[in-house]
Amino acid sequence: MPVTAPPTDHQLLTIYLNNHLAGAAAGTRRAHRTARSLSDPEGARLLRQLAADIACDTASLRRVMRELGVPERRPYAWLGRLGELAGLLKPNGTLLRRSPLTDLVELEALRLGVLGKRQLWAALADRAGADPRVDRARLDELADRADRQAELLEGLRRSAAGVLTARP
């Protein structure tokens, strides 16, 4: 059996950042999709703005990847898209129409994605001391924006969770 060398730090960074890039693309699509179907017009407006913010964050991630010499790997994007499509098949109590639970589940998924993105910016900021290519101040700004996005989604999620306590 051949012995393979363990992955290098750069290979691990490439995997990590490409996973987040795939998640960011999925998050942008999910935010747009949820905004189109959300029954609350103000919540839908906020989600459209969030989708635009996530797209900007994705551009920031691509910039960081270029600065660190990390290539984009298309297979990660394809696998992310497949995972996203599989997520649309989640059981929600209805077969042919949108369930009242769908908004809640999608808002929770968006919030989890934003929290993961927050951790990405923190992990990269931790690297800033050892790598002059990393702009810690910019990463701190992105982390703060992710915190605000998570707060926004928490408010929308709480509102959507009302379907769980509604009386018949």
C-alpha positions as CSV (number, residue, x, y, z in Angstrom):
1,M,0.0,0.0,0.0
2,P,1.5,3.4,-1.0
3,V,2.2,5.9,1.7
4,T,0.8,9.3,1.0
5,A,2.2,12.5,2.5
6,P,-0.2,14.4,4.8
7,P,-1.8,17.4,3.2
8,T,0.2,20.6,3.4
9,D,-1.1,23.7,5.3
10,H,-1.8,25.3,1.9
11,Q,-3.8,22.3,0.7
12,L,-5.8,22.4,3.9
13,L,-6.4,26.1,3.5
14,T,-7.6,25.5,-0.1
15,I,-10.1,22.9,1.1
16,Y,-11.3,25.0,3.9
17,L,-11.8,28.2,1.8
18,N,-13.4,26.4,-1.1
19,N,-15.9,24.7,1.3
20,H,-16.8,28.2,2.6
21,L,-17.0,29.5,-1.0
22,A,-19.5,26.8,-1.9
23,G,-21.5,27.5,1.2
24,A,-21.5,31.3,0.4
25,A,-22.9,30.6,-3.1
26,A,-25.6,28.3,-1.6
27,G,-26.4,30.9,1.1
28,T,-26.9,33.7,-1.5
29,R,-29.3,31.5,-3.5
30,R,-31.2,30.4,-0.4
31,A,-31.6,34.0,0.8
32,H,-33.0,35.0,-2.6
33,R,-35.3,32.0,-2.7
34,T,-36.6,32.5,0.9
35,A,-37.1,36.3,0.2
36,R,-39.3,35.4,-2.8
37,S,-41.5,33.1,-0.7
38,L,-41.6,34.9,2.6
39,S,-45.1,36.0,3.5
40,D,-43.9,39.1,5.5
41,P,-43.0,41.9,2.9
42,E,-40.6,43.7,5.3
43,G,-38.9,40.4,6.1
44,A,-38.6,39.7,2.3
45,R,-37.0,43.1,1.8
46,L,-34.5,42.5,4.6
47,L,-33.7,39.1,3.1
48,R,-33.1,40.6,-0.4
49,Q,-30.6,43.0,1.2
50,L,-29.0,40.1,3.1
51,A,-28.6,38.2,-0.1
52,A,-26.8,41.2,-1.6
53,D,-24.6,41.4,1.5
54,I,-23.8,37.7,1.3
55,A,-22.8,38.2,-2.4
56,C,-20.5,41.0,-1.3
57,D,-19.0,38.7,1.4
58,T,-18.5,36.1,-1.2
59,A,-16.5,38.6,-3.3
60,S,-14.5,39.4,-0.2
61,L,-13.8,35.7,0.3
62,R,-12.6,35.4,-3.3
63,R,-10.3,38.4,-2.8
64,V,-8.8,36.8,0.3
65,M,-8.4,33.5,-1.6
66,R,-6.5,35.4,-4.4
67,E,-4.3,37.2,-1.9
68,L,-3.4,33.9,-0.2
69,G,-2.8,32.1,-3.6
70,V,-5.7,29.8,-3.0
71,P,-7.4,28.6,-6.3
72,E,-11.1,28.2,-6.7
73,R,-12.0,24.5,-7.1
74,R,-15.1,24.0,-9.3
75,P,-15.9,20.5,-7.9
76,Y,-16.5,22.1,-4.5
77,A,-19.1,24.4,-6.0
78,W,-20.8,21.5,-7.8
79,L,-20.9,19.4,-4.7
80,G,-22.3,22.4,-2.8
81,R,-25.0,22.8,-5.4
82,L,-25.9,19.1,-5.2
83,G,-26.1,19.4,-1.4
84,E,-28.3,22.5,-1.7
85,L,-30.7,20.7,-4.1
86,A,-30.9,17.7,-1.7
87,G,-31.8,20.1,1.1
88,L,-34.8,21.3,-0.9
89,L,-36.2,17.7,-0.5
90,K,-36.5,18.0,3.2
91,P,-39.8,16.6,4.7
92,N,-41.9,19.5,5.8
93,G,-45.4,18.0,6.2
94,T,-46.6,18.7,2.7
95,L,-45.9,17.2,-0.7
96,L,-47.0,19.6,-3.4
97,R,-47.0,23.0,-1.7
98,R,-44.9,25.1,0.6
99,S,-45.3,24.3,4.2
100,P,-45.6,27.0,6.9
101,L,-42.5,25.3,8.4
102,T,-40.4,26.0,5.3
103,D,-39.7,29.7,6.2
104,L,-38.6,28.7,9.7
105,V,-36.3,25.9,8.5
106,E,-34.8,28.0,5.7
107,L,-34.2,31.0,8.1
108,E,-32.5,28.6,10.6
109,A,-30.3,27.2,7.8
110,L,-29.4,30.7,6.7
111,R,-28.5,31.7,10.3
112,L,-26.3,28.6,10.7
113,G,-24.5,29.5,7.4
114,V,-23.9,33.1,8.6
115,L,-22.6,31.8,12.0
116,G,-20.2,29.5,10.0
117,K,-19.1,32.5,7.9
118,R,-18.5,34.4,11.1
119,Q,-16.2,31.6,12.2
120,L,-14.4,31.7,8.9
121,W,-13.5,35.4,9.3
122,A,-12.3,34.7,12.9
123,A,-10.1,31.8,11.7
124,L,-8.6,33.9,9.0
125,A,-8.1,36.8,11.5
126,D,-6.2,34.4,13.8
127,R,-3.9,33.7,10.9
128,A,-3.2,37.5,10.3
129,G,-0.3,37.6,12.8
130,A,1.6,35.0,10.9
131,D,0.7,36.1,7.4
132,P,1.2,39.7,6.3
133,R,-1.1,39.1,3.3
134,V,-4.1,38.9,5.6
135,D,-5.8,42.2,6.5
136,R,-7.0,41.7,10.1
137,A,-9.0,45.0,10.2
138,R,-11.0,44.0,7.1
139,L,-11.6,40.5,8.5
140,D,-12.8,42.1,11.8
141,E,-15.2,44.2,9.8
142,L,-16.5,41.2,8.0
143,A,-17.0,39.3,11.3
144,D,-18.9,42.3,12.7
145,R,-21.1,42.3,9.6
146,A,-21.7,38.5,10.0
147,D,-22.8,39.2,13.7
148,R,-25.3,41.8,12.4
149,Q,-26.6,39.4,9.8
150,A,-27.0,36.7,12.4
151,E,-29.0,39.1,14.6
152,L,-31.3,40.0,11.7
153,L,-31.9,36.3,10.9
154,E,-32.6,35.6,14.5
155,G,-35.3,38.2,14.5
156,L,-36.9,36.8,11.4
157,R,-36.6,33.3,12.7
158,R,-38.4,34.2,15.9
159,S,-41.2,35.7,13.9
160,A,-41.4,32.6,11.7
161,A,-41.4,30.3,14.8
162,G,-44.8,31.6,15.6
163,V,-46.2,28.8,13.4
164,L,-45.1,26.4,16.2
165,T,-47.3,28.0,18.8
166,A,-50.3,28.9,16.8
167,R,-53.6,27.4,18.0
168,P,-55.7,25.3,15.6
